Amino acid sequence: DEIELLAAFDEEFKSAMPHDLLFFPNRVIRVGGLSADENSIFHRLMGYGQFSYGAGGVSDTKTGPILGGKGGVYFGDNFWLALDYHLGGPYKLANNDNEYLNRMWGAGAGIIHQKVIRVWAGYYYSAVIDDIENNQLYQGTGFALSCGIDLRSKLSINLEYSKQQYTSIRTSGQTYTPPTALDVSVIFLSLSAPIALF
């Protein structure tokens, strides 16, 4: 049942939602008189994917859960600008025995074709990897590309790819540049749904 599926998705997302996401507004701006029921522009997502990194000839790959959301403003019926939040992991890596948490803030633009197919391109101006074991933060930037299909239940199935590069490390209150940048890629499948507007 579509209603039960949406309700289950909503409860699961709320129970897993990190504190970083709690400030997201429950109201959004609309341009062009769009319907709130059919054109919600704040979508939260839950997914699972592959995290890969490489630095100085060392590389590793691990899968893990991903939470996030996109929220912004429509222009007309098929174009929108939005902020993008991504929280991935924690990823327990084998080769360096570290546990990484991947957090990113970005912005981008999307196109919706016939209210069914979504295409998105974005830039992460703030990308962070929290090295939990060593208590240090990798800081960098990245970009993302995604494509999704809207279902009749208002759920969307999405495939997303992001590429990130980390050129500084913060530890013990100091920031330094490592000799080799940390390159990261993430590819994942997700379900997303519009948040309820009041």
Beta strands, then each sheet from edge to edge (+ up, - down):
strand 1: 42-55
strand 2: 58-75
strand 3: 79-92
strand 4: 99-113
strand 5: 117-131
strand 6: 136-150
strand 7: 156-171
strand 8: 174-176
strand 9: 182-194
sheet 1: 8+ 7- 6+ 5- 4+ 3- 2+ 1- 9+
end
